[in-house]
Amino acid sequence: MQDAKKDHFCFSLSNGISTLMNQCTVGAMYYATARLLYEYPNKVNPTNMWIALFCILFGVLSSGNAKDFGADVAASHDAAIKVFTITETPSDIDALATVDPAGAEIVQIKDETFRGEIEFRDVWFRYPTRRDQWIFKGLNLKIN
């Protein structure tokens, strides 16, 4: 519980400092723009000044919001590493073998004569955690 409180405090503090920096930057930009327009009314184009101000402003705010995605990026990176580790691990089953691990010969099927067919008859299924909810009750399915 103490660790959770400490982590929450650190996160809240960093979030508050980030928000403060964003707001101070916005205030400083408004102040600088107003001072330039006030001191050089004939030399500074107000339209260009406000366009530049808003470009910088939205850039600052977007970069401040981007920090919120840091944890998600790290979590997705870790998940991708797990997925690629699983998919790149060699299988113990050799699909091209002509003899199975027990020593029996495996019959090779010719592509020309192969006819695939899957059939399920009277399938009943429910999850072990939900014994009162049936998923399949007497399912019959034939795939040619």
N, CA, C and O atoms as a GROMACS GRO file, in nm:
protein
  576
    1MET      N    1   0.083  -0.119   0.000
    1MET     CA    2   0.000   0.000   0.000
    1MET      C    3   0.088   0.126   0.000
    1MET      O    4   0.056   0.224  -0.067
    2GLN      N    5   0.197   0.121   0.076
    2GLN     CA    6   0.287   0.236   0.081
    2GLN      C    7   0.351   0.261  -0.054
    2GLN      O    8   0.367   0.376  -0.096
    3ASP      N    9   0.389   0.151  -0.123
    3ASP     CA   10   0.449   0.166  -0.257
    3ASP      C   11   0.350   0.227  -0.354
    3ASP      O   12   0.386   0.310  -0.437
    4ALA      N   13   0.224   0.184  -0.345
    4ALA     CA   14   0.121   0.237  -0.434
    4ALA      C   15   0.099   0.387  -0.407
    4ALA      O   16   0.082   0.466  -0.500
    5LYS      N   17   0.099   0.425  -0.279
    5LYS     CA   18   0.083   0.566  -0.247
    5LYS      C   19   0.201   0.649  -0.299
    5LYS      O   20   0.183   0.760  -0.350
    6LYS      N   21   0.321   0.592  -0.285
    6LYS     CA   22   0.441   0.663  -0.332
    6LYS      C   23   0.437   0.678  -0.484
    6LYS      O   24   0.468   0.786  -0.536
    7ASP      N   25   0.400   0.570  -0.556
    7ASP     CA   26   0.390   0.578  -0.702
    7ASP      C   27   0.284   0.677  -0.744
    7ASP      O   28   0.304   0.754  -0.838
    8HIS      N   29   0.171   0.676  -0.676
    8HIS     CA   30   0.063   0.769  -0.710
    8HIS      C   31   0.106   0.914  -0.686
    8HIS      O   32   0.076   1.002  -0.765
    9PHE      N   33   0.177   0.937  -0.576
    9PHE     CA   34   0.225   1.072  -0.547
    9PHE      C   35   0.322   1.119  -0.655
    9PHE      O   36   0.313   1.232  -0.702
   10CYS      N   37   0.417   1.030  -0.694
   10CYS     CA   38   0.515   1.067  -0.798
   10CYS      C   39   0.446   1.096  -0.931
   10CYS      O   40   0.481   1.192  -1.000
   11PHE      N   41   0.349   1.012  -0.967
   11PHE     CA   42   0.276   1.034  -1.092
   11PHE      C   43   0.198   1.165  -1.087
   11PHE      O   44   0.201   1.242  -1.182
   12SER      N   45   0.130   1.190  -0.976
   12SER     CA   46   0.051   1.313  -0.964
   12SER      C   47   0.141   1.436  -0.967
   12SER      O   48   0.107   1.536  -1.030
   13LEU      N   49   0.256   1.429  -0.900
   13LEU     CA   50   0.348   1.541  -0.898
   13LEU      C   51   0.402   1.569  -1.039
   13LEU      O   52   0.408   1.685  -1.081
   14SER      N   53   0.442   1.464  -1.110
   14SER     CA   54   0.494   1.485  -1.246
   14SER      C   55   0.386   1.536  -1.339
   14SER      O   56   0.413   1.619  -1.426
   15ASN      N   57   0.264   1.489  -1.322
   15ASN     CA   58   0.153   1.537  -1.405
   15ASN      C   59   0.125   1.684  -1.374
   15ASN      O   60   0.100   1.762  -1.466
   16GLY      N   61   0.129   1.723  -1.247
   16GLY     CA   62   0.106   1.862  -1.210
   16GLY      C   63   0.215   1.954  -1.263
   16GLY      O   64   0.186   2.063  -1.312
   17ILE      N   65   0.340   1.910  -1.254
   17ILE     CA   66   0.451   1.991  -1.306
   17ILE      C   67   0.439   2.006  -1.457
   17ILE      O   68   0.464   2.114  -1.511
   18SER      N   69   0.402   1.899  -1.525
   18SER     CA   70   0.385   1.906  -1.670
   18SER      C   71   0.274   2.003  -1.708
   18SER      O   72   0.290   2.083  -1.801
   19THR      N   73   0.163   1.998  -1.637
   19THR     CA   74   0.052   2.090  -1.665
   19THR      C   75   0.094   2.234  -1.636
   19THR      O   76   0.060   2.324  -1.712
   20LEU      N   77   0.166   2.255  -1.527
   20LEU     CA   78   0.214   2.389  -1.494
   20LEU      C   79   0.306   2.443  -1.603
   20LEU      O   80   0.295   2.560  -1.642
   21MET      N   81   0.396   2.360  -1.652
   21MET     CA   82   0.488   2.403  -1.758
   21MET      C   83   0.411   2.438  -1.885
   21MET      O   84   0.442   2.537  -1.951
   22ASN      N   85   0.311   2.358  -1.919
   22ASN     CA   86   0.229   2.388  -2.038
   22ASN      C   87   0.159   2.523  -2.022
   22ASN      O   88   0.162   2.605  -2.113
   23GLN      N   89   0.096   2.545  -1.908
   23GLN     CA   90   0.022   2.669  -1.888
   23GLN      C   91   0.114   2.791  -1.881
   23GLN      O   92   0.080   2.897  -1.933
   24CYS      N   93   0.231   2.776  -1.818
   24CYS     CA   94   0.326   2.887  -1.814
   24CYS      C   95   0.378   2.920  -1.953
   24CYS      O   96   0.398   3.037  -1.986
   25THR      N   97   0.402   2.818  -2.035
   25THR     CA   98   0.447   2.841  -2.172
   25THR      C   99   0.342   2.916  -2.251
   25THR      O  100   0.373   3.010  -2.325
   26VAL      N  101   0.217   2.875  -2.236
   26VAL     CA  102   0.107   2.944  -2.306
   26VAL      C  103   0.099   3.089  -2.261
   26VAL      O  104   0.086   3.180  -2.344
   27GLY      N  105   0.105   3.112  -2.131
   27GLY     CA  106   0.098   3.249  -2.079
   27GLY      C  107   0.215   3.334  -2.128
   27GLY      O  108   0.196   3.450  -2.165
   28ALA      N  109   0.335   3.278  -2.128
   28ALA     CA  110   0.453   3.352  -2.176
   28ALA      C  111   0.439   3.385  -2.324
   28ALA      O  112   0.480   3.493  -2.368
   29MET      N  113   0.384   3.294  -2.401
   29MET     CA  114   0.368   3.320  -2.544
   29MET      C  115   0.265   3.430  -2.569
   29MET      O  116   0.286   3.516  -2.654
   30TYR      N  117   0.154   3.427  -2.496
   30TYR     CA  118   0.055   3.534  -2.510
   30TYR      C  119   0.116   3.669  -2.469
   30TYR      O  120   0.093   3.770  -2.536
   31TYR      N  121   0.191   3.669  -2.362
   31TYR     CA  122   0.254   3.793  -2.316
   31TYR      C  123   0.352   3.846  -2.420
   31TYR      O  124   0.352   3.965  -2.451
   32ALA      N  125   0.438   3.757  -2.473
   32ALA     CA  126   0.538   3.799  -2.573
   32ALA      C  127   0.469   3.853  -2.698
   32ALA      O  128   0.512   3.953  -2.756
   33THR      N  129   0.363   3.786  -2.741
   33THR     CA  130   0.290   3.832  -2.859
   33THR      C  131   0.228   3.969  -2.836
   33THR      O  132   0.238   4.058  -2.920
   34ALA      N  133   0.165   3.985  -2.721
   34ALA     CA  134   0.103   4.115  -2.690
   34ALA      C  135   0.208   4.226  -2.683
   34ALA      O  136   0.184   4.336  -2.733
   35ARG      N  137   0.324   4.199  -2.622
   35ARG     CA  138   0.430   4.300  -2.612
   35ARG      C  139   0.482   4.339  -2.751
   35ARG      O  140   0.502   4.457  -2.780
   36LEU      N  141   0.504   4.238  -2.838
   36LEU     CA  142   0.554   4.268  -2.973
   36LEU      C  143   0.453   4.350  -3.052
   36LEU      O  144   0.490   4.445  -3.122
   37LEU      N  145   0.326   4.313  -3.042
   37LEU     CA  146   0.223   4.388  -3.114
   37LEU      C  147   0.208   4.529  -3.058
   37LEU      O  148   0.178   4.622  -3.133
   38TYR      N  149   0.228   4.545  -2.929
   38TYR     CA  150   0.216   4.677  -2.866
   38TYR      C  151   0.334   4.767  -2.901
   38TYR      O  152   0.316   4.884  -2.934
   39GLU      N  153   0.456   4.713  -2.895
   39GLU     CA  154   0.575   4.794  -2.916
   39GLU      C  155   0.606   4.820  -3.063
   39GLU      O  156   0.663   4.923  -3.097
   40TYR      N  157   0.569   4.727  -3.151
   40TYR     CA  158   0.598   4.742  -3.295
   40TYR      C  159   0.470   4.724  -3.375
   40TYR      O  160   0.457   4.628  -3.451
   41PRO      N  161   0.374   4.815  -3.360
   41PRO     CA  162   0.246   4.797  -3.428
   41PRO      C  163   0.255   4.802  -3.580
   41PRO      O  164   0.174   4.739  -3.648
   42ASN      N  165   0.350   4.875  -3.635
   42ASN     CA  166   0.359   4.888  -3.780
   42ASN      C  167   0.455   4.788  -3.842
   42ASN      O  168   0.454   4.770  -3.964
   43LYS      N  169   0.538   4.721  -3.762
   43LYS     CA  170   0.639   4.630  -3.816
   43LYS      C  171   0.598   4.483  -3.806
   43LYS      O  172   0.649   4.398  -3.880
   44VAL      N  173   0.508   4.452  -3.716
   44VAL     CA  174   0.467   4.313  -3.693
   44VAL      C  175   0.328   4.291  -3.750
   44VAL      O  176   0.235   4.366  -3.719
   45ASN      N  177   0.315   4.189  -3.834
   45ASN     CA  178   0.186   4.154  -3.892
   45ASN      C  179   0.110   4.070  -3.789
   45ASN      O  180   0.154   3.960  -3.757
   46PRO      N  181  -0.004   4.118  -3.737
   46PRO     CA  182  -0.075   4.044  -3.633
   46PRO      C  183  -0.121   3.905  -3.678
   46PRO      O  184  -0.120   3.811  -3.599
   47THR      N  185  -0.161   3.892  -3.804
   47THR     CA  186  -0.208   3.761  -3.853
   47THR      C  187  -0.095   3.658  -3.848
   47THR      O  188  -0.114   3.548  -3.798
   48ASN      N  189   0.021   3.695  -3.899
   48ASN     CA  190   0.135   3.603  -3.896
   48ASN      C  191   0.179   3.573  -3.753
   48ASN      O  192   0.219   3.461  -3.722
   49MET      N  193   0.170   3.674  -3.667
   49MET     CA  194   0.209   3.654  -3.527
   49MET      C  195   0.118   3.553  -3.460
   49MET      O  196   0.165   3.464  -3.389
   50TRP      N  197  -0.014   3.564  -3.482
   50TRP     CA  198  -0.108   3.471  -3.419
   50TRP      C  199  -0.097   3.331  -3.479
   50TRP      O  200  -0.114   3.233  -3.407
   51ILE      N  201  -0.070   3.321  -3.608
   51ILE     CA  202  -0.050   3.189  -3.669
   51ILE      C  203   0.071   3.121  -3.608
   51ILE      O  204   0.066   3.002  -3.574
   52ALA      N  205   0.180   3.194  -3.594
   52ALA     CA  206   0.300   3.138  -3.532
   52ALA      C  207   0.274   3.100  -3.387
   52ALA      O  208   0.318   2.995  -3.340
   53LEU      N  209   0.201   3.185  -3.315
   53LEU     CA  210   0.168   3.158  -3.175
   53LEU      C  211   0.089   3.028  -3.161
   53LEU      O  212   0.121   2.944  -3.077
   54PHE      N  213  -0.012   3.013  -3.244
   54PHE     CA  214  -0.095   2.893  -3.232
   54PHE      C  215  -0.022   2.767  -3.278
   54PHE      O  216  -0.047   2.659  -3.225
   55CYS      N  217   0.067   2.779  -3.375
   55CYS     CA  218   0.148   2.663  -3.415
   55CYS      C  219   0.236   2.617  -3.299
   55CYS      O  220   0.244   2.498  -3.269
   56ILE      N  221   0.300   2.711  -3.235
   56ILE     CA  222   0.385   2.677  -3.120
   56ILE      C  223   0.300   2.626  -3.005
   56ILE      O  224   0.336   2.529  -2.938
   57LEU      N  225   0.187   2.691  -2.981
   57LEU     CA  226   0.099   2.652  -2.872
   57LEU      C  227   0.050   2.509  -2.887
   57LEU      O  228   0.057   2.431  -2.792
   58PHE      N  229   0.000   2.474  -3.005
   58PHE     CA  230  -0.051   2.339  -3.025
   58PHE      C  231   0.062   2.236  -3.022
   58PHE      O  232   0.041   2.122  -2.981
   59GLY      N  233   0.180   2.276  -3.066
   59GLY     CA  234   0.295   2.186  -3.056
   59GLY      C  235   0.331   2.156  -2.912
   59GLY      O  236   0.360   2.042  -2.877
   60VAL      N  237   0.330   2.259  -2.827
   60VAL     CA  238   0.360   2.242  -2.685
   60VAL      C  239   0.254   2.156  -2.618
   60VAL      O  240   0.287   2.065  -2.542
   61LEU      N  241   0.128   2.184  -2.644
   61LEU     CA  242   0.021   2.106  -2.582
   61LEU      C  243   0.023   1.960  -2.628
   61LEU      O  244  -0.001   1.870  -2.548
   62SER      N  245   0.050   1.937  -2.755
   62SER     CA  246   0.057   1.800  -2.806
   62SER      C  247   0.173   1.724  -2.744
   62SER      O  248   0.159   1.606  -2.710
   63SER      N  249   0.286   1.789  -2.729
   63SER     CA  250   0.400   1.720  -2.667
   63SER      C  251   0.371   1.692  -2.520
   63SER      O  252   0.416   1.591  -2.467
   64GLY      N  253   0.297   1.780  -2.455
   64GLY     CA  254   0.258   1.754  -2.316
   64GLY      C  255   0.163   1.637  -2.304
   64GLY      O  256   0.171   1.559  -2.210
   65ASN      N  257   0.072   1.624  -2.401
   65ASN     CA  258  -0.021   1.511  -2.398
   65ASN      C  259   0.045   1.381  -2.440
   65ASN      O  260  -0.002   1.273  -2.402
   66ALA      N  261   0.151   1.389  -2.517
   66ALA     CA  262   0.218   1.267  -2.564
   66ALA      C  263   0.281   1.189  -2.450
   66ALA      O  264   0.300   1.068  -2.462
   67LYS      N  265   0.314   1.255  -2.341
   67LYS     CA  266   0.374   1.186  -2.226
   67LYS      C  267   0.279   1.082  -2.167
   67LYS      O  268   0.324   0.986  -2.105
   68ASP      N  269   0.149   1.103  -2.185
   68ASP     CA  270   0.053   1.007  -2.131
   68ASP      C  271   0.059   0.872  -2.200
   68ASP      O  272   0.013   0.772  -2.145
   69PHE      N  273   0.114   0.868  -2.320
   69PHE     CA  274   0.119   0.743  -2.394
   69PHE      C  275   0.246   0.663  -2.370
   69PHE      O  276   0.262   0.553  -2.423
   70GLY      N  277   0.336   0.716  -2.290
   70GLY     CA  278   0.464   0.648  -2.264
   70GLY      C  279   0.446   0.510  -2.205
   70GLY      O  280   0.512   0.415  -2.249
   71ALA      N  281   0.359   0.495  -2.106
   71ALA     CA  282   0.336   0.365  -2.043
   71ALA      C  283   0.274   0.267  -2.141
   71ALA      O  284   0.307   0.149  -2.140
   72ASP      N  285   0.182   0.315  -2.227
   72ASP     CA  286   0.119   0.227  -2.325
   72ASP      C  287   0.219   0.179  -2.428
   72ASP      O  288   0.214   0.064  -2.471
   73VAL      N  289   0.310   0.266  -2.469
   73VAL     CA  290   0.412   0.227  -2.566
   73VAL      C  291   0.503   0.120  -2.507
   73VAL      O  292   0.538   0.023  -2.574
   74ALA      N  293   0.541   0.138  -2.382
   74ALA     CA  294   0.626   0.039  -2.316
   74ALA      C  295   0.554  -0.094  -2.301
   74ALA      O  296   0.614  -0.200  -2.323
   75ALA      N  297   0.426  -0.092  -2.265
   75ALA     CA  298   0.350  -0.216  -2.249
   75ALA      C  299   0.332  -0.286  -2.383
   75ALA      O  300   0.342  -0.409  -2.391
   76SER      N  301   0.305  -0.210  -2.489
   76SER     CA  302   0.288  -0.273  -2.621
   76SER      C  303   0.420  -0.329  -2.672
   76SER      O  304   0.421  -0.431  -2.740
   77HIS      N  305   0.531  -0.265  -2.639
   77HIS     CA  306   0.663  -0.316  -2.677
   77HIS      C  307   0.688  -0.450  -2.609
   77HIS      O  308   0.735  -0.544  -2.672
   78ASP      N  309   0.658  -0.459  -2.479
   78ASP     CA  310   0.676  -0.584  -2.406
   78ASP      C  311   0.586  -0.694  -2.461
   78ASP      O  312   0.629  -0.809  -2.472
   79ALA      N  313   0.461  -0.660  -2.496
   79ALA     CA  314   0.370  -0.759  -2.553
   79ALA      C  315   0.419  -0.808  -2.689
   79ALA      O  316   0.410  -0.927  -2.719
   80ALA      N  317   0.472  -0.717  -2.770
   80ALA     CA  318   0.525  -0.757  -2.901
   80ALA      C  319   0.644  -0.851  -2.886
   80ALA      O  320   0.658  -0.946  -2.962
   81ILE      N  321   0.730  -0.825  -2.788
   81ILE     CA  322   0.844  -0.913  -2.765
   81ILE      C  323   0.795  -1.053  -2.726
   81ILE      O  324   0.851  -1.152  -2.773
   82LYS      N  325   0.692  -1.061  -2.642
   82LYS     CA  326   0.638  -1.192  -2.602
   82LYS      C  327   0.580  -1.266  -2.722
   82LYS      O  328   0.603  -1.386  -2.739
   83VAL      N  329   0.505  -1.194  -2.805
   83VAL     CA  330   0.444  -1.258  -2.922
   83VAL      C  331   0.551  -1.310  -3.017
   83VAL      O  332   0.543  -1.424  -3.063
   84PHE      N  333   0.652  -1.227  -3.048
   84PHE     CA  334   0.756  -1.271  -3.139
   84PHE      C  335   0.841  -1.383  -3.081
   84PHE      O  336   0.889  -1.468  -3.155
   85THR      N  337   0.859  -1.384  -2.950
   85THR     CA  338   0.932  -1.493  -2.886
   85THR      C  339   0.857  -1.623  -2.904
   85THR      O  340   0.918  -1.727  -2.932
   86ILE      N  341   0.726  -1.620  -2.887
   86ILE     CA  342   0.645  -1.741  -2.902
   86ILE      C  343   0.644  -1.788  -3.047
   86ILE      O  344   0.661  -1.906  -3.074
   87THR      N  345   0.624  -1.695  -3.141
   87THR     CA  346   0.614  -1.735  -3.281
   87THR      C  347   0.747  -1.779  -3.341
   87THR      O  348   0.748  -1.857  -3.437
   88GLU      N  349   0.858  -1.732  -3.286
   88GLU     CA  350   0.988  -1.770  -3.342
   88GLU      C  351   1.052  -1.888  -3.270
   88GLU      O  352   1.161  -1.931  -3.308
   89THR      N  353   0.986  -1.940  -3.167
   89THR     CA  354   1.037  -2.058  -3.098
   89THR      C  355   1.012  -2.181  -3.185
   89THR      O  356   0.899  -2.204  -3.226
   90PRO      N  357   1.116  -2.260  -3.213
   90PRO     CA  358   1.095  -2.378  -3.298
   90PRO      C  359   1.005  -2.480  -3.228
   90PRO      O  360   1.013  -2.499  -3.107
   91SER      N  361   0.921  -2.544  -3.307
   91SER     CA  362   0.827  -2.643  -3.255
   91SER      C  363   0.896  -2.778  -3.236
   91SER      O  364   0.989  -2.812  -3.309
   92ASP      N  365   0.850  -2.853  -3.135
   92ASP     CA  366   0.901  -2.988  -3.114
   92ASP      C  367   0.843  -3.086  -3.215
   92ASP      O  368   0.893  -3.198  -3.230
   93ILE      N  369   0.738  -3.044  -3.285
   93ILE     CA  370   0.672  -3.131  -3.383
   93ILE      C  371   0.730  -3.100  -3.520
   93ILE      O  372   0.727  -2.985  -3.565
   94ASP      N  373   0.781  -3.202  -3.586
   94ASP     CA  374   0.834  -3.187  -3.721
   94ASP      C  375   0.725  -3.225  -3.820
   94ASP      O  376   0.694  -3.343  -3.836
   95ALA      N  377   0.667  -3.126  -3.886
   95ALA     CA  378   0.555  -3.152  -3.976
   95ALA      C  379   0.597  -3.228  -4.100
   95ALA      O  380   0.511  -3.287  -4.166
   96LEU      N  381   0.724  -3.228  -4.135
   96LEU     CA  382   0.771  -3.296  -4.256
   96LEU      C  383   0.829  -3.434  -4.227
   96LEU      O  384   0.880  -3.500  -4.318
   97ALA      N  385   0.823  -3.477  -4.103
   97ALA     CA  386   0.882  -3.607  -4.068
   97ALA      C  387   0.803  -3.721  -4.129
   97ALA      O  388   0.682  -3.709  -4.149
   98THR      N  389   0.870  -3.832  -4.159
   98THR     CA  390   0.804  -3.950  -4.213
   98THR      C  391   0.784  -4.056  -4.106
   98THR      O  392   0.720  -4.159  -4.130
   99VAL      N  393   0.838  -4.032  -3.986
   99VAL     CA  394   0.821  -4.125  -3.874
   99VAL      C  395   0.782  -4.042  -3.752
   99VAL      O  396   0.844  -3.940  -3.722
  100ASP      N  397   0.676  -4.089  -3.681
  100ASP     CA  398   0.634  -4.014  -3.562
  100ASP      C  399   0.725  -4.048  -3.445
  100ASP      O  400   0.803  -4.144  -3.454
  101PRO      N  401   0.719  -3.974  -3.334
  101PRO     CA  402   0.809  -3.997  -3.221
  101PRO      C  403   0.800  -4.138  -3.162
  101PRO      O  404   0.897  -4.186  -3.104
  102ALA      N  405   0.685  -4.206  -3.176
  102ALA     CA  406   0.671  -4.342  -3.122
  102ALA      C  407   0.736  -4.446  -3.212
  102ALA      O  408   0.748  -4.562  -3.173
  103GLY      N  409   0.778  -4.407  -3.332
  103GLY     CA  410   0.845  -4.499  -3.423
  103GLY      C  411   0.758  -4.551  -3.536
  103GLY      O  412   0.809  -4.620  -3.624
  104ALA      N  413   0.630  -4.519  -3.536
  104ALA     CA  414   0.541  -4.566  -3.643
  104ALA      C  415   0.562  -4.481  -3.768
  104ALA      O  416   0.588  -4.361  -3.760
  105GLU      N  417   0.549  -4.548  -3.884
  105GLU     CA  418   0.568  -4.476  -4.009
  105GLU      C  419   0.445  -4.390  -4.040
  105GLU      O  420   0.331  -4.433  -4.022
  106ILE      N  421   0.470  -4.269  -4.086
  106ILE     CA  422   0.362  -4.178  -4.122
  106ILE      C  423   0.340  -4.187  -4.272
  106ILE      O  424   0.434  -4.178  -4.351
  107VAL      N  425   0.215  -4.206  -4.310
  107VAL     CA  426   0.181  -4.220  -4.451
  107VAL      C  427   0.174  -4.081  -4.513
  107VAL      O  428   0.103  -3.994  -4.463
  108GLN      N  429   0.246  -4.062  -4.620
  108GLN     CA  430   0.242  -3.936  -4.693
  108GLN      C  431   0.121  -3.936  -4.788
  108GLN      O  432   0.099  -4.032  -4.861
  109ILE      N  433   0.044  -3.827  -4.784
  109ILE     CA  434  -0.075  -3.817  -4.867
  109ILE      C  435  -0.042  -3.737  -4.991
  109ILE      O  436   0.020  -3.631  -4.982
  110LYS      N  437  -0.081  -3.785  -5.104
  110LYS     CA  438  -0.059  -3.715  -5.230
  110LYS      C  439  -0.159  -3.601  -5.244
  110LYS      O  440  -0.276  -3.615  -5.206
  111ASP      N  441  -0.113  -3.490  -5.297
  111ASP     CA  442  -0.200  -3.373  -5.313
  111ASP      C  443  -0.318  -3.400  -5.405
  111ASP      O  444  -0.427  -3.345  -5.385
  112GLU      N  445  -0.297  -3.485  -5.506
  112GLU     CA  446  -0.403  -3.510  -5.605
  112GLU      C  447  -0.518  -3.589  -5.544
  112GLU      O  448  -0.634  -3.569  -5.582
  113THR      N  449  -0.489  -3.678  -5.451
  113THR     CA  450  -0.592  -3.765  -5.397
  113THR      C  451  -0.645  -3.718  -5.262
  113THR      O  452  -0.737  -3.778  -5.207
  114PHE      N  453  -0.589  -3.611  -5.210
  114PHE     CA  454  -0.630  -3.565  -5.076
  114PHE      C  455  -0.766  -3.500  -5.082
  114PHE      O  456  -0.794  -3.416  -5.168
  115ARG      N  457  -0.851  -3.540  -4.990
  115ARG     CA  458  -0.983  -3.479  -4.976
  115ARG      C  459  -1.005  -3.453  -4.828
  115ARG      O  460  -1.019  -3.547  -4.749
  116GLY      N  461  -1.008  -3.324  -4.791
  116GLY     CA  462  -1.023  -3.290  -4.650
  116GLY      C  463  -1.168  -3.281  -4.610
  116GLY      O  464  -1.251  -3.227  -4.683
  117GLU      N  465  -1.198  -3.335  -4.494
  117GLU     CA  466  -1.334  -3.330  -4.444
  117GLU      C  467  -1.328  -3.334  -4.291
  117GLU      O  468  -1.260  -3.419  -4.233
  118ILE      N  469  -1.399  -3.242  -4.229
  118ILE     CA  470  -1.406  -3.238  -4.083
  118ILE      C  471  -1.553  -3.245  -4.045
  118ILE      O  472  -1.637  -3.176  -4.101
  119GLU      N  473  -1.582  -3.331  -3.947
  119GLU     CA  474  -1.721  -3.344  -3.904
  119GLU      C  475  -1.727  -3.354  -3.751
  119GLU      O  476  -1.656  -3.433  -3.689
  120PHE      N  477  -1.814  -3.272  -3.693
  120PHE     CA  478  -1.842  -3.278  -3.550
  120PHE      C  479  -1.984  -3.330  -3.534
  120PHE      O  480  -2.076  -3.283  -3.602
  121ARG      N  481  -2.003  -3.428  -3.445
  121ARG     CA  482  -2.136  -3.483  -3.422
  121ARG      C  483  -2.171  -3.472  -3.274
  121ARG      O  484  -2.097  -3.517  -3.187
  122ASP      N  485  -2.286  -3.411  -3.249
  122ASP     CA  486  -2.342  -3.401  -3.115
  122ASP      C  487  -2.240  -3.348  -3.014
  122ASP      O  488  -2.210  -3.412  -2.914
  123VAL      N  489  -2.186  -3.229  -3.041
  123VAL     CA  490  -2.086  -3.166  -2.954
  123VAL      C  491  -2.157  -3.083  -2.848
  123VAL      O  492  -2.242  -3.000  -2.879
  124TRP      N  493  -2.122  -3.107  -2.722
  124TRP     CA  494  -2.171  -3.030  -2.609
  124TRP      C  495  -2.050  -2.966  -2.543
  124TRP      O  496  -1.950  -3.034  -2.517
  125PHE      N  497  -2.058  -2.836  -2.516
  125PHE     CA  498  -1.943  -2.767  -2.456
  125PHE      C  499  -1.989  -2.657  -2.363
  125PHE      O  500  -2.085  -2.585  -2.393
  126ARG      N  501  -1.919  -2.644  -2.250
  126ARG     CA  502  -1.936  -2.532  -2.158
  126ARG      C  503  -1.802  -2.506  -2.093
  126ARG      O  504  -1.720  -2.597  -2.077
  127TYR      N  505  -1.779  -2.381  -2.054
  127TYR     CA  506  -1.655  -2.346  -1.988
  127TYR      C  507  -1.657  -2.399  -1.844
  127TYR      O  508  -1.762  -2.398  -1.780
  128PRO      N  509  -1.543  -2.444  -1.795
  128PRO     CA  510  -1.539  -2.497  -1.658
  128PRO      C  511  -1.577  -2.394  -1.552
  128PRO      O  512  -1.627  -2.431  -1.446
  129THR      N  513  -1.554  -2.267  -1.581
  129THR     CA  514  -1.587  -2.165  -1.482
  129THR      C  515  -1.734  -2.123  -1.484
  129THR      O  516  -1.782  -2.058  -1.392
  130ARG      N  517  -1.806  -2.162  -1.592
  130ARG     CA  518  -1.949  -2.130  -1.603
  130ARG      C  519  -2.025  -2.258  -1.638
  130ARG      O  520  -2.067  -2.277  -1.752
  131ARG      N  521  -2.042  -2.343  -1.540
  131ARG     CA  522  -2.102  -2.474  -1.565
  131ARG      C  523  -2.250  -2.467  -1.600
  131ARG      O  524  -2.304  -2.562  -1.657
  132ASP      N  525  -2.316  -2.359  -1.567
  132ASP     CA  526  -2.459  -2.349  -1.597
  132ASP      C  527  -2.488  -2.286  -1.733
  132ASP      O  528  -2.605  -2.277  -1.772
  133GLN      N  529  -2.385  -2.242  -1.806
  133GLN     CA  530  -2.404  -2.180  -1.938
  133GLN      C  531  -2.343  -2.268  -2.045
  133GLN      O  532  -2.221  -2.283  -2.052
  134TRP      N  533  -2.427  -2.325  -2.128
  134TRP     CA  534  -2.378  -2.409  -2.237
  134TRP      C  535  -2.344  -2.324  -2.357
  134TRP      O  536  -2.419  -2.233  -2.393
  135ILE      N  537  -2.231  -2.352  -2.419
  135ILE     CA  538  -2.191  -2.284  -2.542
  135ILE      C  539  -2.246  -2.360  -2.662
  135ILE      O  540  -2.303  -2.300  -2.753
  136PHE      N  541  -2.227  -2.492  -2.662
  136PHE     CA  542  -2.282  -2.579  -2.766
  136PHE      C  543  -2.368  -2.686  -2.699
  136PHE      O  544  -2.328  -2.745  -2.599
  137LYS      N  545  -2.485  -2.710  -2.756
  137LYS     CA  546  -2.572  -2.819  -2.711
  137LYS      C  547  -2.609  -2.901  -2.833
  137LYS      O  548  -2.698  -2.865  -2.910
  138GLY      N  549  -2.540  -3.012  -2.850
  138GLY     CA  550  -2.571  -3.100  -2.963
  138GLY      C  551  -2.533  -3.042  -3.097
  138GLY      O  552  -2.606  -3.059  -3.194
  139LEU      N  553  -2.418  -2.975  -3.105
  139LEU     CA  554  -2.374  -2.914  -3.230
  139LEU      C  555  -2.332  -3.021  -3.331
  139LEU      O  556  -2.254  -3.111  -3.299
  140ASN      N  557  -2.384  -3.009  -3.452
  140ASN     CA  558  -2.343  -3.093  -3.564
  140ASN      C  559  -2.289  -3.002  -3.673
  140ASN      O  560  -2.357  -2.909  -3.717
  141LEU      N  561  -2.166  -3.029  -3.716
  141LEU     CA  562  -2.104  -2.942  -3.815
  141LEU      C  563  -2.019  -3.027  -3.908
  141LEU      O  564  -1.941  -3.111  -3.863
  142LYS      N  565  -2.035  -3.005  -4.037
  142LYS     CA  566  -1.958  -3.079  -4.136
  142LYS      C  567  -1.895  -2.978  -4.231
  142LYS      O  568  -1.963  -2.895  -4.290
  143ILE      N  569  -1.761  -2.988  -4.245
  143ILE     CA  570  -1.686  -2.899  -4.334
  143ILE      C  571  -1.622  -2.985  -4.442
  143ILE      O  572  -1.546  -3.077  -4.412
  144ASN      N  573  -1.655  -2.955  -4.567
  144ASN     CA  574  -1.597  -3.030  -4.680
  144ASN      C  575  -1.487  -2.952  -4.743
  144ASN      O  576  -1.427  -2.997  -4.840
   0.00000   0.00000   0.00000
